[in-house]
Amino acid sequence: MAETLYQNRREHIQKTAQSLFRQKGYSATSMRNLASEVGIEPASIYSHIKGKEEILQSICFDMAKAFFDAQRYAIEENLSAKEKLEKAIVAHIEIITSNIDAAAVFFHDWRHLSEPALKEFKKLRHDYENIFRKIINKGMEEGVFRMVDVNFTVLTIFSAMNWTYDWYKPESGMKAEEIGKQISNILLNGLNR
């Protein structure tokens, strides 16, 4: 029972921190701000977490795991490169839209990680981008994609996807799959008629 309360409090602290980090930025959010928002004494918060960076690491690495897990599901099927790219984009958008606050922190505040977590995070990011590089290369080999600069193309895809957290509103009624398919369509087909 006590462990469940501790876990619930810890999750509440993390959710609150995600929101504060998104609103104020990681650097501008103090442990005192966080404790006040959670409704506990500043000294008491340390019985649940070591500090701000522990929360940041948790957010960044939990989101990274969610992105990788979604991609394993999206690309495991025997599909064409075009179909895989669409599924990969949709899966990426689904993770972003499932937790907008965590996504915002993940995309902006990872730079505040200290070593060795920063190095590990950068490697994960590179490995994740490689999933998309492989799809683009496969598409060029299959002849369904024209020859492109793979790194530039992947960075363009990520630029289009990663800003979703900034404009997406759940109340708009747009579903993650619809957003992902529209982004995929624009990136794959451009604005040609």
Secondary structure, DSSP 8 states (H G I E B T S, - for coil): -HHHHHHHHHHHHHHHHHHHHHHH-TTT--HHHHHHHHTS-HHHHTTT-S-HHHHHHHHHHHHHHHHHHHHHHHHSS---HHHHHHHHHHHHHHHHHH-HHHHHHHHHGGGG--TTHHHHHHHHHHHHHHHHHHHHHHHHHHTSS----HHHHHHHHHHHHHTHHHH--GGG---HHHHHHHHHHHHHHTT--
